[in-house]
Amino acid sequence: PLTLAWEADITTGMGNGSPIVIDSVVIVTNLRGELYAINANNGKRIGWVTVGEAMHGSPVIDRNIAYMTSANERESVIAFDLLEGKTLWKQEYGDIEVTPLLFNEKLYFGNTAGTFFCIDKEKGELEWKYRLQENIQRKGIRSSATVSDGLIIFGAEDATIYALDAKYGTEKWSYNTMAPIFASPSVNNGVVFC
């Protein structure tokens, strides 16, 4: 049977994102906009910092940089240098409740207003955006994206799975599932599961 190895206090609840482990460090964000580093062996806090507003998704780590999304519409995508302990940049892309996808030096994510973005990871500048078609009642994107064969695939509240060209943002295909999609899709042997 499972037994508790340790527990750590991160002062408030977590969003939908999972903690991530790199080497022997657990990285986790919370709904207060804080980023925590915890020793994976004993649960002792290595450090923490407030970097934004509520963070629903997991951070994405690339070398020493953590890329995070936030519910703060004015500072919703954040790049934080873990070694230097400082914010490199913050950009405004609306209320975001997903984990960004890092692929080919770009970050991909959607916001709750129904717009999907591709941005450069160095400065957070917009490469392209794709707006979901008119759907007044349910148009938000609360599904983190995945990538397969150069396609960025994600679900939306309008009950549709979308596949966009990673380089240009053009829609390659879409499929209506008849129910809102909140979970991240996964792809195996050319089949999308959601």
Contact map, one row per residue, 1 for C-alpha under 8 A:
11100000000000000000000000000000000000000000000000000000000000000000000000000000000000000000000000000000000000000000000000000000000000000000000000000000000000000000000000000000000000000000000000
11110000000000000000000000000000000000000000000000000000000000000000000000000000000000000000000000000000000000000000000000000000000000000000000000000000000000000000000000000000000000000000000000
11111000000000000000000000000000000000000000000000000000000000000000000000000000000000000000000000000000000000000000000000000000000000000000000000000000000000000000000000000000000000000000000000
01111110000000000000000000000000000000000000000000000000000000000000000000000000000000000000000000000000000000000000000000000000000000000000000000000000000000000000000000000000000000000000000000
00111110000000000000000000000000000000000100000000000000000000000000000000000000000000000000000000000000000000000000000000000000000000000000000000000000000000000000000000000000000000000000000000
00011111000000000000000000000000000000000110000000000000000000000000000000000000000000000000000000000000000000000000000000000000000000000000000000000000000000000000000000000000000000000000000000
00011111100000000000000000000000000000000010000000000000000000000000000000000000000000000000000000000000000000000000000000000000000000000000000000000000000000000000000000000000000000000000000000
00000111110000000000000000000000000001000011100000000000000000000000000000000000000000000000000000000000000000000000000000000000000000000000000000000000000000000000000000000000000000000000000000
00000011111100000000000000000000000000000000000000000000000000000000000000000000000000000000000000000000000000000000000000000000000000000000000000000000000000000000000000000000000000000000000000
00000001111110000000000000000100000100000000000000000000000000000000000000000000000000000000000000000000000000000000000000000000000000000000000000000000000000000000000000000000000000000000000000
00000000111110000000000000000000000000000000000000000000000000000000000000000000000000000000000000000000000000000000000000000000000000000000000000000000000000000000000000000000000000000000000000
00000000111111000000000000000111000000000000000000000000000000000000000000000000000000000000000000000000000000000000000000000000000000000000000000000000000000000000000000000000000000000000000000
00000000011111100000000000000110000000000000000000000000000000000000000000000000000000000000000000000000000000000000000000000000000000000000000000000000000000000000000000000000000000000000000000
00000000000111111000000000001110000000000000000000000011000000000000000000000000000000000000000000000000000000000000000000000000000000000000000000000000000000000000000000000000000000000000000000
00000000000011111000000000001110000000000000000000000011100000000000000000000000000000000000000000000000000000000000000000000000000000000000000000000000000000000000000000000000000000000000000000
00000000000001111100000000000000000000000000000000000001110000000000000000000000000000000000000001000000000000000000000000000000000000000000000000000000000000000000000000000000000000000000000000
00000000000001111110000000000000000000000000000000000001110000000000000000000000000000000000000001100000000000000000000000000000000000000000000000000000000000000000000000000000000000000000000000
00000000000000011111000000010000000000000000000000000000110000000000000000000000000000000000000000000000000000000000000000000000000000000000000000000000000000000000000000000000000000000000000000
00000000000000001111100001111000000000000000000000000000010000000000000000000000000000000000000000000000000000000000000000000000000000000000000000000000000000000000000000000000000000000000000000
00000000000000000111110001110000000000000000000000000000011000000000000000000000000000000000000000000000000000000000000000000000000000000000000000000000000000000000000000000000000000000000000000
00000000000000000011111111100000000000010000000000000000000000000000000000000000000000000000000000000000000000000000000000000000000000000000000000000000000000000000000000000000000000000000000000
00000000000000000001111111100000000000000000000000000000000000000000000000000000000000000000000000000000000000000000000000000000000000000000000000000000000000000000000000000000000000000000000000
00000000000000000000111110000000000000000000000000000000000000000000000000000000000000000000000000000000000000000000000000000000000000000000000000000000000000000000000000000000000000000000000000
00000000000000000000111111000000000000111000000000000000000000000000000000000000000000000000000000000000000000000000000000000000000000000000000000000000000000000000000000000000000000000000000000
00000000000000000000111111100000000011110000000000000000000000000000000000000000000000000000000000000000000000000000000000000000000000000000000000000000000000000000000000000000000000000000000000
00000000000000000011110111110000000111110000000000000000000000000000000000000000000000000000000000000000000000000000000000000000000000000000000000000000000000000000000000000000000000000000000000
00000000000000000011110011111000001111000000000000000000001000000000000000000000000000000000000000000000000000000000000000000000000000000000000000000000000000000000000000000000000000000000000000
00000000000000000111000001111100001110000000000000000000011000000000000000000000000000000000000000000000000000000000000000000000000000000000000000000000000000000000000000000000000000000000000000
00000000000001100010000000111110111100000000000000000011111000000000000000000000000000000000000000000000000000000000000000000000000000000000000000000000000000000000000000000000000000000000000000
00000000010111100000000000011111111000000000000000000111000000000000000000000000000000000000000000000000000000000000000000000000000000000000000000000000000000000000000000000000000000000000000000
00000000000111100000000000001111110000000000000000001111000000000000000000000000000000000000000000000000000000000000000000000000000000000000000000000000000000000000000000000000000000000000000000
00000000000100000000000000000111110000000000000001011110000000000000000000000000000000000000000000000000000000000000000000000000000000000000000000000000000000000000000000000000000000000000000000
00000000000000000000000000001111111000000000000001111110000000000000010000000000000000000000000000000000000000000000000000000000000000000000000000000000000000000000000000000000000000000000000000
00000000000000000000000000001111111100000000000111111010000000000000000000000000000000000000000000000000000000000000000000000000000000000000000000000000000000000000000000000000000000000000000000
00000000000000000000000000111100111110000000000111100000000000000000000000000000000000000000000000000000000000000000000000000000000000000000000000000000000000000000000000000000000000000000000000
00000000010000000000000001111000011111000000111110000000000000000000000000000000000000000000000000000000000000000000000000000000000000000000000000000000000000000000000000000000000000000000000000
00000000000000000000000011110000001111100000111100000000000000000000000000000000000000000000000000000000000000000000000000000000000000000000000000000000000000000000000000000000000000000000000000
00000001000000000000000011100000000111110011111000000000000000000000000000000000000000000000000000000000000000000000000000000000000000000000000000000000000000000000000000000000000000000000000000
00000000000000000000000111000000000011111111110000000000000000000000000000000000000000000000000000000000000000000000000000000000000000000000000000000000000000000000000000000000000000000000000000
00000000000000000000100111000000000001111111000000000000000000000000000000000000000000000000000000000000000000000000000000000000000000000000000000000000000000000000000000000000000000000000000000
00000000000000000000000100000000000000111110000000000000000000000000000000000000000000000000000000000000000000000000000000000000000000000000000000000000000000000000000000000000000000000000000000
00001100000000000000000000000000000000111111000000000000000000000000000000000000000000000000000000000000000000000000000000000000000000000000000000000000000000000000000000000000000000000000000000
00000111000000000000000000000000000001111111100000000000000000000000000000000000000000000000000000000000000000000000000000000000000000000000000000000000000000000000000000000000000000000000000000
00000001000000000000000000000000000001110111110000000000000000000000000000000000000000000000000000000000000000000000000000000000000000000000000000000000000000000000000000000000000000000000000000
00000001000000000000000000000000000111100011111100000000000000000000000000000000000000000000000000000000000000000000000000000000000000000000000000000000000000000000000000000000000000000000000000
00000000000000000000000000000000000111100001111100000000000000000000000000000000000000000000000000000000000000000000000000000000000000000000000000000000000000000000000000000000000000000000000000
00000000000000000000000000000000000111000000111110000000000000000000000000000000000000000000000000000000000000000000000000000000000000000000000000000000000000000000000000000000000000000000000000
00000000000000000000000000000000011110000000111111000000000000000000000000000000000000000000000000000000000000000000000000000000000000000000000000000000000000000000000000000000000000000000000000
00000000000000000000000000000000011100000000001111100000000000000000000000000000000000000000000000000000000000000000000000000000000000000000000000000000000000000000000000000000000000000000000000
00000000000000000000000000000001111000000000000111110000000000000000000000000000000000000000000000000000000000000000000000000000000000000000000000000000000000000000000000000000000000000000000000
00000000000000000000000000000000111000000000000011111000000000000000000000000101000000100000000000000000000000000000000000000000000000000000000000000000000000000000000000000000000000000000000000
00000000000000000000000000000001110000000000000001111110000000000000010100110100000000000000000000000000000000000000000000000000000000000000000000000000000000000000000000000000000000000000000000
00000000000000000000000000000011110000000000000000111110000000000000011100000000000000000000000000000000000000000000000000000000000000000000000000000000000000000000000000000000000000000000000000
00000000000000000000000000000111100000000000000000011111000000000000011100000000000000000000000000000000000000000000000000000000000000000000000000000000000000000000000000000000000000000000000000
00000000000001100000000000001111110000000000000000011111110000000001111000000000000000000000000010000000000000000000000000000000000000000000000000000000000000000000000000000000000000000000000000
00000000000001111000000000001110000000000000000000000111110000000000111000000000000000000000000111100000000000000000000000000000000000000000000000000000000000000000000000000000000000000000000000
00000000000000111100000000001000000000000000000000000011111000000001100000000000000000000000000011110000000000000000000000000000000000000000000000000000000000000000000000000000000000000000000000
00000000000000011111000000011000000000000000000000000011111100000001000000000000000000000000000001110000000000000000000000000000000000000000000000000000000000000000000000000000000000000000000000
00000000000000000001000000111000000000000000000000000000111110000111100000000000000000000000000000110000000000000000000000000000000000000000000000000000000000000000000000000000000000000000000000
00000000000000000000000000000000000000000000000000000000011111000111000000000000000000000000000000111100000000000000000000000000000000000000000000000000000000000000000000000000000000000000000000
00000000000000000000000000000000000000000000000000000000001111111110000000000000000000000000000000000000000000000000000000000000000000000000000000000000000000000000000000000000000000000000000000
00000000000000000000000000000000000000000000000000000000000111111110000000000000000000000000000000000000000000000000000000000000000000000000000000000000000000000000000000000000000000000000000000
00000000000000000000000000000000000000000000000000000000000011111000000000000000000000000000000000000000000000000000000000000000000000000000000000000000000000000000000000000000000000000000000000
00000000000000000000000000000000000000000000000000000000000011111100000000000000111000000000000000000000000000000000000000000000000000000000000000000000000000000000000000000000000000000000000000
00000000000000000000000000000000000000000000000000000000000011111110000000000011110000000000000000000000000000000000000000000000000000000000000000000000000000000000000000000000000000000000000000
00000000000000000000000000000000000000000000000000000000001111011111000000000111110000000000000000000000000000000000000000000000000000000000000000000000000000000000000000000000000000000000000000
00000000000000000000000000000000000000000000000000000000001111001111100000001111000000000000000000010000000000000000000000000000000000000000000000000000000000000000000000000000000000000000000000
00000000000000000000000000000000000000000000000000000010111100000111110000001110000000000000000000110000000000000000000000000000000000000000000000000000000000000000000000000000000000000000000000
00000000000000000000000000000000000000000000000000000011101000000011111000011100000000000000000111110000000000000000000000000000000000000000000000000000000000000000000000000000000000000000000000
00000000000000000000000000000000100000000000000000011111000000000001111110111100000000000000001110000000000000000000000000000000000000000000000000000000000000000000000000000000000000000000000000
00000000000000000000000000000000000000000000000000001111000000000000111110010000000000000000011110000000000000000000000000000000000000000000000000000000000000000000000000000000000000000000000000
00000000000000000000000000000000000000000000000000011100000000000000011111110000000000000000011100000000000000000000000000000000000000000000000000000000000000000000000000000000000000000000000000
00000000000000000000000000000000000000000000000000000000000000000000011111110000000000000001111100000000000000000000000000000000000000000000000000000000000000000000000000000000000000000000000000
00000000000000000000000000000000000000000000000000000000000000000000000111110000000000000011110000000000000000000000000000000000000000000000000000000000000000000000000000000000000000000000000000
00000000000000000000000000000000000000000000000000010000000000000000010111111100000000000111100000000000000000000000000000000000000000000000000000000000000000000000000000000000000000000000000000
00000000000000000000000000000000000000000000000000010000000000000000111111111100000000000111111100000000000000000000000000000000000000000000000000000000000000000000000000000000000000000000000000
00000000000000000000000000000000000000000000000000000000000000000011110000111110000000000111100000000000000000000000000000010000000000000000000000000000000000000000000000000000000000000000000000
00000000000000000000000000000000000000000000000000110000000000000111110000111111000000111110000000000000000000000000000000000000000000000000000000000000000000000000000000000000000000000000000000
00000000000000000000000000000000000000000000000000000000000000001111000000001111100000111100000000000000000000000000000000000000000000000000000000000000000000000000000000000000000000000000000000
00000000000000000000000000000000000000000000000000100000000000001110000000000111110011111000000000000000000000000000000000000000000000000000000000000000000000000000000000000000000000000000000000
00000000000000000000000000000000000000000000000000000000000000011100000000000011111111110000000000000000000000000000000000000000000000000000000000000000000000000000000000000000000000000000000000
00000000000000000000000000000000000000000000000000000000000000011100000000000001111111000000000000000000000000000000000000000000000000000000000000000000000000000000000000000000000000000000000000
00000000000000000000000000000000000000000000000000000000000000010000000000000000111110000000000000000000000000000000000000000000000000000000000000000000000000000000000000000000000000000000000000
00000000000000000000000000000000000000000000000000000000000000000000000000000000111111000000000000000000000000000000000000000000000000000000000000000000000000000000000000000000000000000000000000
00000000000000000000000000000000000000000000000000000000000000000000000000000001111111100000000000000000000000000000000000000000000000000000000000000000000000000000000000000000000000000000000000
00000000000000000000000000000000000000000000000000000000000000000000000000000001110111110000000000000000000000000000000000000000000000000000000000000000000000000000000000000000000000000000000000
00000000000000000000000000000000000000000000000000100000000000000000000000000111100011111100000000000000000000000000000000000000000000000000000000000000000000000000000000000000000000000000000000
00000000000000000000000000000000000000000000000000000000000000000000000000000111100001111100000000000000000000000000000000000000000000000000000000000000000000000000000000000000000000000000000000
00000000000000000000000000000000000000000000000000000000000000000000000000000111000000111110000000000000000000000000000000110000000000000000000000000000000000000000000000000000000000000000000000
00000000000000000000000000000000000000000000000000000000000000000000000000111110000000111111000000000000000000000000000000010000000000000000000000000000000000000000000000000000000000000000000000
00000000000000000000000000000000000000000000000000000000000000000000000001111100000000001111100000000000000000000000000000011000000000000000000000000000000000000000000000000000000000000000000000
00000000000000000000000000000000000000000000000000000000000000000000000011111000000000000111110000000000000000000000000000000000000000000000000000000000000000000000000000000000000000000000000000
00000000000000000000000000000000000000000000000000000000000000000000000011111000000000000011111100000000000000100000000000000000000000000000000000000000000000000000000000000000000000000000000000
00000000000000000000000000000000000000000000000000000000000000000000001111010000000000000001111100000000000000111000000000000000000000000000000000000000000000000000000000000000000000000000000000
00000000000000000000000000000000000000000000000000000000000000000000011110010000000000000000111110000000000000111000000000000000000000000000000000000000000000000000000000000000000000000000000000
00000000000000000000000000000000000000000000000000000001000000000000111110010000000000000000111111000000000011110000000000000000000000000000010000000000000000000000000000000000000000000000000000
00000000000000000000000000000000000000000000000000000011100000000000111000000000000000000000001111100000000000110000000000000000000000000000010000000000000000000000000000000000000000000000000000
00000000000000011000000000000000000000000000000000000001110000000000100000000000000000000000000111110000000011100000000000000000000000000000011100000000000000000000000000000000000000000000000000
00000000000000001000000000000000000000000000000000000001111100000001100000000000000000000000000011111000000010000000000000000000000000000000000110000000000000000000000000000000000000000000000000
00000000000000000000000000000000000000000000000000000000111100000011100000000000000000000000000001111100001110000000000000000000000000000000000110000000000000000000000000000000000000000000000000
00000000000000000000000000000000000000000000000000000000000100000000000000000000000000000000000000111110001110000000000000000000000000000000000111000000000000000000000000000000000000000000000000
00000000000000000000000000000000000000000000000000000000000100000000000000000000000000000000000000011111111100000000000000000000000000000000000000000000000000000000000000000000000000000000000000
00000000000000000000000000000000000000000000000000000000000000000000000000000000000000000000000000001111111100000000000000000000000000000000000000100000000000000000000000000000000000000000000000
00000000000000000000000000000000000000000000000000000000000000000000000000000000000000000000000000000111110000000000000000000000000000000000000000000000000000000000000000000000000000000000000000
00000000000000000000000000000000000000000000000000000000000000000000000000000000000000000000000000000111111000000000000110000000000000000000000000000000000000000000000000000000000000000000000000
00000000000000000000000000000000000000000000000000000000000000000000000000000000000000000000000000000111111100000000011110000000000000000000000000000000000000000000000000000000000000000000000000
00000000000000000000000000000000000000000000000000000000000000000000000000000000000000000000000000011110111110000000111110000000000000000000000000000000000000000000000000000000000000000000000000
00000000000000000000000000000000000000000000000000000000000000000000000000000000000000000000000000011110011111000001111000000000000000000000000010000000000000000000000000000000000000000000000000
00000000000000000000000000000000000000000000000000000000000000000000000000000000000000000000000101111000001111100001110000000000000000000000000110000000000000000000000000000000000000000000000000
00000000000000000000000000000000000000000000000000000000000000000000000000000000000000000000000101000000000111110111100000000000000000000001111100000000000000000000000000000000000000000000000000
00000000000000000000000000000000000000000000000000000000000000000000000000000000000000000000111111000000000011111111000000000000000000000001110000000000000000000000000000000000000000000000000000
00000000000000000000000000000000000000000000000000000000000000000000000000000000000000000000011110000000000001111110000000000000000000000011110000000000000000000000000000000000000000000000000000
00000000000000000000000000000000000000000000000000000000000000000000000000000000000000000000011000000000000000111110000000000000000000000011100000000000000000000000000000000000000000000000000000
00000000000000000000000000000000000000000000000000000000000000000000000000000000000000000000000000000000000001111111000000000000001100000011100000000000000100000000000000000000000000000000000000
00000000000000000000000000000000000000000000000000000000000000000000000000000000000000000000000000000000000001111111100000000000111100000001100000000000000000000000000000000000000000000000000000
00000000000000000000000000000000000000000000000000000000000000000000000000000000000000000000000000000000000111100111110000000000111100000000100000000000000000000000000000000000000000000000000000
00000000000000000000000000000000000000000000000000000000000000000000000000000000000000000000000000000000001111000011111000000111110000000000000000000000000000000000000000000000000000000000000000
00000000000000000000000000000000000000000000000000000000000000000000000000000000000000000000000000000000011110000001111100000111100000000000000000000000000000000000000010000000000000000000000000
00000000000000000000000000000000000000000000000000000000000000000000000000000000000000000000000000000000011100000000111110011111000000000000000000000000000000000000000000000000000000000000000000
00000000000000000000000000000000000000000000000000000000000000000000000000000000000000000000000000000000111000000000011111111110000000000000000000000000000000000000000000000000000000000000000000
00000000000000000000000000000000000000000000000000000000000000000000000000000000000000000000000000000000111000000000001111111000000000000000000000000000000000000000000000000000000000000000000000
00000000000000000000000000000000000000000000000000000000000000000000000000000000000000000000000000000000000000000000000111111000000000000000000000000000000000000000000000000000000000000000000000
00000000000000000000000000000000000000000000000000000000000000000000000000000000000000001000000000000000000000000000000111111000000000000000000000000000000000000000000000000000000000000000000000
00000000000000000000000000000000000000000000000000000000000000000000000000001000000000001110000000000000000000000000001111111100000000000000000000000000000000000000000000000000000000000000000000
00000000000000000000000000000000000000000000000000000000000000000000000000000000000000000010000000000000000000000000001111111110000000000000000000000000000000000000000000000000000000000000000000
00000000000000000000000000000000000000000000000000000000000000000000000000000000000000000000000000000000000000000000111100011111100000000000000000000000000000000000000000000000000000000000000000
00000000000000000000000000000000000000000000000000000000000000000000000000000000000000000000000000000000000000000000111100001111100000000000000000000000000000000000000000000000000000000000000000
00000000000000000000000000000000000000000000000000000000000000000000000000000000000000000000000000000000000000000000111000000111110000000000000000000000000000000000000110000000000000000000000000
00000000000000000000000000000000000000000000000000000000000000000000000000000000000000000000000000000000000000000011110000000111111000000000000000000000000000000000000010000000000000000000000000
00000000000000000000000000000000000000000000000000000000000000000000000000000000000000000000000000000000000000000011100000000001111100000000000000000000000000000000000011000000000000000000000000
00000000000000000000000000000000000000000000000000000000000000000000000000000000000000000000000000000000000000000111000000000000111110000000000000000000000000000000000000000000000000000000000000
00000000000000000000000000000000000000000000000000000000000000000000000000000000000000000000000000000000000000000111000000000000011111100010000000000000000000000000000000000000000000000000000000
00000000000000000000000000000000000000000000000000000000000000000000000000000000000000000000000000000000000000000000000000000000001111100000000000000000000000000000000000000000000000000000000000
00000000000000000000000000000000000000000000000000000000000000000000000000000000000000000000000000000000000000000000000000000000000111110010000000000000000000000000000000000000000000000000000000
00000000000000000000000000000000000000000000000000000000000000000000000000000000000000000000000000000000000000000000000000000000000111111110000000000000000001000000000000000000000000000000000000
00000000000000000000000000000000000000000000000000000000000000000000000000000000000000000000000000000000000000000000000000000000000001111110000000000000000000000000000000000000000000000000000000
00000000000000000000000000000000000000000000000000000000000000000000000000000000000000000000000000000000000000000000000000000000000000111110000000000000000000000000000000000000000000000000000000
00000000000000000000000000000000000000000000000000000000000000000000000000000000000000000000000000000000000000000000000000000000000000111111000000000000000011000000000000000000000000000000000000
00000000000000000000000000000000000000000000000000000000000000000000000000000000000000000000000000000000000000011100000000000000000101111111100000000000000111000000000000000000000000000000000000
00000000000000000000000000000000000000000000000000000000000000000000000000000000000000000000000000000000000001111110000000000000000000000111110000000000000111000000000000000000000000000000000000
00000000000000000000000000000000000000000000000000000000000000000000000000000000000000000000000000000000000001111111000000000000000000000011111000000000001110000000000000000000000001000000000000
00000000000000000000000000000000000000000000000000000000000000000000000000000000000000000000000111000000000001110000000000000000000000000001111100000000001110000000000000000000000011100000000000
00000000000000000000000000000000000000000000000000000000000000000000000000000000000000000000000001000000000001000000000000000000000000000000111110000000011100000000000000000000000011111000000000
00000000000000000000000000000000000000000000000000000000000000000000000000000000000000000000000001111000000011000000000000000000000000000000011111000000011000000000000000000000000000111000000000
00000000000000000000000000000000000000000000000000000000000000000000000000000000000000000000000000111000000110000000000000000000000000000000001111100001111000000000000000000000000000011000000000
00000000000000000000000000000000000000000000000000000000000000000000000000000000000000000000000000001000000000000000000000000000000000000000000111110001110000000000000000000000000000011110000000
00000000000000000000000000000000000000000000000000000000000000000000000000000000000000000000000000000010000000000000000000000000000000000000000011111111100000000000000000000000000000000000000000
00000000000000000000000000000000000000000000000000000000000000000000000000000000000000000000000000000000000000000000000000000000000000000000000001111111100000000000000000000000000000000010010000
00000000000000000000000000000000000000000000000000000000000000000000000000000000000000000000000000000000000000000000000000000000000000000000000000111110000000000000000000000000000000000000000000
00000000000000000000000000000000000000000000000000000000000000000000000000000000000000000000000000000000000000000000000000000000000000000000000000111111000000000000111000000000000000000000000000
00000000000000000000000000000000000000000000000000000000000000000000000000000000000000000000000000000000000000000000000000000000000000000000000000111111100000000011110000000000000000000000000000
00000000000000000000000000000000000000000000000000000000000000000000000000000000000000000000000000000000000000000000000000000000000000000000000011110111110000000111110000000000000000000000000000
00000000000000000000000000000000000000000000000000000000000000000000000000000000000000000000000000000000000000000000000000000000000000000000000011110011111000001111000000000000000000001000000000
00000000000000000000000000000000000000000000000000000000000000000000000000000000000000000000000000000000000000000000000000000000000000000000001111000001111100001110000000000000000000011000000000
00000000000000000000000000000000000000000000000000000000000000000000000000000000000000000000000000000000000000000000000000000000000000000000111110000000111110111100000000000000000111111000000000
00000000000000000000000000000000000000000000000000000000000000000000000000000000000000000000000000000000000000000100000000000000000000000011111000000000011111111100000000000000000111000000000000
00000000000000000000000000000000000000000000000000000000000000000000000000000000000000000000000000000000000000000000000000000000000000000111110000000000001111110000000000000000001111000000000000
00000000000000000000000000000000000000000000000000000000000000000000000000000000000000000000000000000000000000000000000000000000000000100111000000000000000111110000000000000000001110000000000000
00000000000000000000000000000000000000000000000000000000000000000000000000000000000000000000000000000000000000000000000000000000000000000000000000000000001111111000000000000001111110000000000000
00000000000000000000000000000000000000000000000000000000000000000000000000000000000000000000000000000000000000000000000000000000000000000000000000000000001111111100000000000111111110000000000000
00000000000000000000000000000000000000000000000000000000000000000000000000000000000000000000000000000000000000000000000000000000000000000000000000000000111100111110000000000111100010000000000000
00000000000000000000000000000000000000000000000000000000000000000000000000000000000000000000000000000000000000000000000000000000000000000000000000000001111100011111000000111110000000000000000000
00000000000000000000000000000000000000000000000000000000000000000000000000000000000000000000000000000000000000000000000000000000000000000000000000000011110000001111100000111100000000000000000000
00000000000000000000000000000000000000000000000000000000000000000000000000000000000000000000000000000000000000000000000000000000000000000000000000000011100000000111110011111000000000000000000000
00000000000000000000000000000000000000000000000000000000000000000000000000000000000000000000000000000000000000000000000000000000000000000000000000000111000000000011111111110000000000000000000000
00000000000000000000000000000000000000000000000000000000000000000000000000000000000000000000000000000000000000000000000000000000000000000000000000000111000000000001111110000000000000000000000000
00000000000000000000000000000000000000000000000000000000000000000000000000000000000000000000000000000000000000000000000000000000000000000000000000000100000000000000111110000000000000000000000000
00000000000000000000000000000000000000000000000000000000000000000000000000000000000000000000000000000000000000000000000000000001000000000000000000000000000000000000111111000000000000000000000000
00000000000000000000000000000000000000000000000000000000000000000000000000000000000000000000000000000000000000000000010000000001110000000000000000000000000000000001111111100000000000000000000000
00000000000000000000000000000000000000000000000000000000000000000000000000000000000000000000000000000000000000000000000000000000010000000000000000000000000000000001100111110000000000000000000000
00000000000000000000000000000000000000000000000000000000000000000000000000000000000000000000000000000000000000000000000000000000000000000000000000000000000000000111100011111100000000000000000000
00000000000000000000000000000000000000000000000000000000000000000000000000000000000000000000000000000000000000000000000000000000000000000000000000000000000000000111100001111100000000000000000000
00000000000000000000000000000000000000000000000000000000000000000000000000000000000000000000000000000000000000000000000000000000000000000000000000000000000000000111000000111110000000000000000000
00000000000000000000000000000000000000000000000000000000000000000000000000000000000000000000000000000000000000000000000000000000000000000000000000000000000000011110000000111111000000000000000000
00000000000000000000000000000000000000000000000000000000000000000000000000000000000000000000000000000000000000000000000000000000000000000000000000000000000000011100000000001111100000000000000000
00000000000000000000000000000000000000000000000000000000000000000000000000000000000000000000000000000000000000000000000000000000000000000000000000000000000000111000000000000111111000000000000000
00000000000000000000000000000000000000000000000000000000000000000000000000000000000000000000000000000000000000000000000000000000000000000000000000000000000000111000000000000011111100000000000000
00000000000000000000000000000000000000000000000000000000000000000000000000000000000000000000000000000000000000000000000000000000000000000000000000000000000000110000000000000001111100000000000000
00000000000000000000000000000000000000000000000000000000000000000000000000000000000000000000000000000000000000000000000000000000000000000000000000000000000011110000000000000001111110000000000000
00000000000000000000000000000000000000000000000000000000000000000000000000000000000000000000000000000000000000000000000000000000000000000000000000000000001111110000000000000000111111000000000000
00000000000000000000000000000000000000000000000000000000000000000000000000000000000000000000000000000000000000000000000000000000000000000000011000000000001111111000000000000000001111100000000001
00000000000000000000000000000000000000000000000000000000000000000000000000000000000000000000000000000000000000000000000000000000000000000000111000000000001110000000000000000000000111110000000000
00000000000000000000000000000000000000000000000000000000000000000000000000000000000000000000000000000000000000000000000000000000000000000000011100000000001000000000000000000000000011111000000001
00000000000000000000000000000000000000000000000000000000000000000000000000000000000000000000000000000000000000000000000000000000000000000000001111000000011000000000000000000000000001111100000001
00000000000000000000000000000000000000000000000000000000000000000000000000000000000000000000000000000000000000000000000000000000000000000000001111000000111000000000000000000000000000111110000111
00000000000000000000000000000000000000000000000000000000000000000000000000000000000000000000000000000000000000000000000000000000000000000000000001000000000000000000000000000000000000011111000111
00000000000000000000000000000000000000000000000000000000000000000000000000000000000000000000000000000000000000000000000000000000000000000000000001010000000000000000000000000000000000001111111110
00000000000000000000000000000000000000000000000000000000000000000000000000000000000000000000000000000000000000000000000000000000000000000000000000000000000000000000000000000000000000000111111110
00000000000000000000000000000000000000000000000000000000000000000000000000000000000000000000000000000000000000000000000000000000000000000000000000000000000000000000000000000000000000000011111000
00000000000000000000000000000000000000000000000000000000000000000000000000000000000000000000000000000000000000000000000000000000000000000000000000010000000000000000000000000000000000000011111100
00000000000000000000000000000000000000000000000000000000000000000000000000000000000000000000000000000000000000000000000000000000000000000000000000000000000000000000000000000000000000000011111110
00000000000000000000000000000000000000000000000000000000000000000000000000000000000000000000000000000000000000000000000000000000000000000000000000000000000000000000000000000000000000001111011111
00000000000000000000000000000000000000000000000000000000000000000000000000000000000000000000000000000000000000000000000000000000000000000000000000000000000000000000000000000000000000001111001111
00000000000000000000000000000000000000000000000000000000000000000000000000000000000000000000000000000000000000000000000000000000000000000000000000000000000000000000000000000000000010111100000111
